[in-house]
Amino acid sequence: MKKPKGTLIVIGGEIALPLDNDVNCDDLNGETPETNARILDKYCSLLPDTNARIEIVSTASGIPEESYKYYSDALKNLGFMNIGLLNIKTREEASDPAMIERLNNADGILFTGGDQLRLTTILGGTKFLAMLLERYKNSPVVIAGTSAGAMAMSNTMIYEGSSHEAMRKGEVKFSSGFGLIDNVIIDTHFVKRGRFGRLFQAVTSNPSALGIGLGEDTSLLIQEGEIKEVIGSGLIVVVDGSTIKHTNMAAIQEGEMISVENISIHVIVPGDRYLLSERRIISKEERGQ
């Protein structure tokens, strides 16, 4: 299978942003500075230069203009001024030639948080999503998504499910995501909101998929279809269902509690890598760093 040429950064939410006093843009000389915002620093370092075109897609957000300002101000603090807002509110707008052209010309795309089901029901099956997939497969575009924007990146997406009842059958709801990553289910705000049970049910229901729980201000850098690096200040929990020996999932009724035997859990931290193709961690120590 052909490896995608694009880069994907999936973020667990609550991303650290550069402060106004972190950067003096007059001293940049066309270079990307290092700040306290490790994820955005990495995102910007992958763009061609500070003249790169960045489009912020705020479709998931209930406050799109505020979400745009939040991220555009941070990017401007890093010296990137060529930033646009794609606040696509309807499926008709998602097939507007002007929107498609802007997507086609973007060097970087950032999907904000909000409601992931809103994001996929508006963009799913549209020309916009077709162009996004085309660009990811065939160009060096850099695509980032945070919170809901991260959860939508996989082919199977969690869109609903409380944390405290997550191990009752049917409590966790699924839909189709964008499909930029195959055989992965992503959850966000993972540790802070205690979403372990939610991801356990997701993987028990779909054992061929790898569950990835992203901590806040923590992200995965995915290139050529593999996780090249964990970036940020938190940790990531990986749930592997390929080792499951038994579950009662098929035998129980909706609302009954799920049992599962021998599900595998891994924890990875900033600096680690995780090979999706082999389902194994490559630590900093193993890489000699």
C-alpha positions, 0 to 999 in steps of 0.5 A: 500500500502506498504510504501517504506523503502528508503529515498528521498531528493528532492532539488530545486537547488543551494544547499549550500555546505560545505566550506573547512574550515567548517570541519577538517576531522581529527577530525570527528572520524567517525561522520558526522559534522554540517556545513553551508550545511544543506541539505548535512548534513542531507543526510550524517546523514542518511547514515550508516557511513563515509565509506558508498558508494555514487554514483553520477549520472550525466546523466542529466548534460552537464558537467558530470565530473565537476558536479561530482567533485562539489558534490564529493568535498563537500562530501569529506569535510564532511568525505565521501571518498567512492564516484563514478561517474555513467555517464550513457550516453546511454540506453545500458549503463543503462542496463550494469550489472556493472552499475546495480551492482554498483547501487545495492551496493550503500548506497546513490545515488545523481542525479545532475542537468541538463536536466531532459528529458535527464535523463528520456529518457536515464534511463526510462524503463531500468534495471537501473531504475527498480533497483532504484525503487526496492531499494527505495521500499525495502532497506534503500537507501538514494536517493537525486536529485537536480534541474533536478534530483529532477523533475525526481523523480515524475511520472509526470514530467515537461520538458519544459515551459517558466515562462512568458507564462506559463498560455497559454495552451500547453506552459508547456510540460509533460513527465513521470518521474521515479515514485518514488513519486506518484501524485506529480509534482515537479518544481525547482528554483521555486521562483527565476525563477518565475515559479508559472504559470508553476506549476499552469498549471501543476496542472490545467492539472492534478488536482489529482496531488499535485504541489510542487515548491522548492526554491533554497537550499531548500529540502523535506525529504520524508520517508515512502511516507510522507514529514517528514521535509523541510530542507534548507534556502528557502521556498516551495510552494504547489499547490493543484488542488483538490479544483478547482471549474472551469477551461476553460482548456478543452474548449480553443485551444492551445496558449489561456490563461487559467483561473482557479477558487479556486486553493489552494496555501500553503507555507511551510518553513524549519522545517515544515512537509506536509502530502501528504496523508492528504494534510495538513501542520504540523507546528513546532508549532503544533509539539511543537518545 
